[in-house]
C-alpha cells in the first residue's frame, strides 16, 4: 500500500472547503484569506 503525505497547502485547501460547506459565505472566506495572507 502506498501512503500519501498531504502537503500543507492541500490540507489548507480542504479546510477552506470545509468552512464553505458548513455555510460560511465565500466573501467572508475571502476576507479571512486576505487578512491571514497579510500577516
LUMRO-938271 format. One record per residue (C-alpha): residue in three letters; x, y, z. Coordinates in steps of 0.5 Angstrom, whole numbers, plus 500, padded with zeros to 3 digits. Example, Ala and Ser with C-alpha at 12.3 -4.5 7.8 and 13.67 -1.06 7.14 Angstrom:
<dopas>
ALA525491516 SER527498514 
</dopas>
This chain:
<dopas>
UNK500500500 UNK502507498 UNK502512504 UNK500519501 UNK503525505 UNK499531504 UNK502538503 UNK500543508 UNK498547502 UNK493542500 UNK490541507 UNK489548508 UNK485548502 UNK481542505 UNK480547511 UNK477553507 UNK473548503 UNK470545510 UNK469552512 UNK465554506 UNK461547506 UNK459549514 UNK456555511 UNK461561511 UNK459565505 UNK465566500 UNK466574501 UNK467572509 UNK472567507 UNK476572502 UNK476577508 UNK479572512 UNK484569507 UNK487576506 UNK487578513 UNK491572514 UNK496573508 UNK498580510 UNK501577517 
</dopas>
